[in-house]
Amino acid sequence: MILKYLTIIIISALVTYFLYWPVVKLGSFFRIFDKANLRDNSSKRIVRIGGLALFLGFLISILISYWFGWLDLINSKFIYFSLIGSFLVFLIGLIDDIWSISPFPRLIFQALIGAFFWQNLLKIKVIDLSIFPFLGRYDLPPFLSLLITTFLIVAIINSFNWQDGLDGLCSGVNFISSVGFALVIFAISNHSIEIIYILTIVGVCLGFLFHNYNPAKIFMGDSGSYFLGLNSAIFVCTTYEKLLYNNYTKYSIFIPICILFLP
């Protein structure tokens, strides 16, 4: 099992690593460069659609896992809706990278994607604050559950988008936190589908880091940061739910926050 998980990381890392060159050629052909570089003719122009390499590397790796029989793309609700959401948020980011969308429509689209996930896959229905004195476990009414789940997804997406300003920061943080989520789920659950999915993101981030680490040769852009941010939100909600209904319910709200923000 461990060998399979390591193989998944290596495959996704290699696929993403080698996608760098065609994505750079495509971005250069259509002149999709970082905006700061376009204003400075003396600096090296850096393509800003690295999110395309991330998403394609992820998708190809998922299909390879399916081909090996490690994933069930047909009957897995988690994989099905995660792929749909990942594509939608990547597409919004890619459109913004190419044509620039004003912040408010982007926020609306992100909120709609958050509501889509609440309806189909992720619902924060219970808040357990029993780790704090005099507090306990509280069931949420549907409307409040929708608000909290959607807010969390939108907040995490944008937090990763803001991290994209420094070379390697967004992909590096996602790499570390995804390893943490995978380890927690591996420790408390035998659901290999979620672990394989998370480790695919780990490998994708690793392969991309080779080109994005300082000095960056490519930027992931909004397409990449939105894609990684959404998947981090999926991992937070999934890990929280698994902790909530195991023997670690007291720490269910604390552990995902630490994994996400400590890196």
Secondary structure as UniProt FT lines:
FT   HELIX           2..29
FT   TURN            30..31
FT   HELIX           35..38
FT   TURN            41..42
FT   HELIX           50..67
FT   TURN            68..69
FT   TURN            73..75
FT   HELIX           77..99
FT   HELIX           103..120
FT   STRAND          126..128
FT   TURN            130..131
FT   TURN            133..134
FT   STRAND          137..139
FT   HELIX           142..162
FT   HELIX           163..165
FT   TURN            167..168
FT   HELIX           169..188
FT   HELIX           192..212
FT   HELIX           221..244
FT   TURN            245..248
FT   HELIX           249..251
FT   TURN            252..253
FT   HELIX           254..261
//
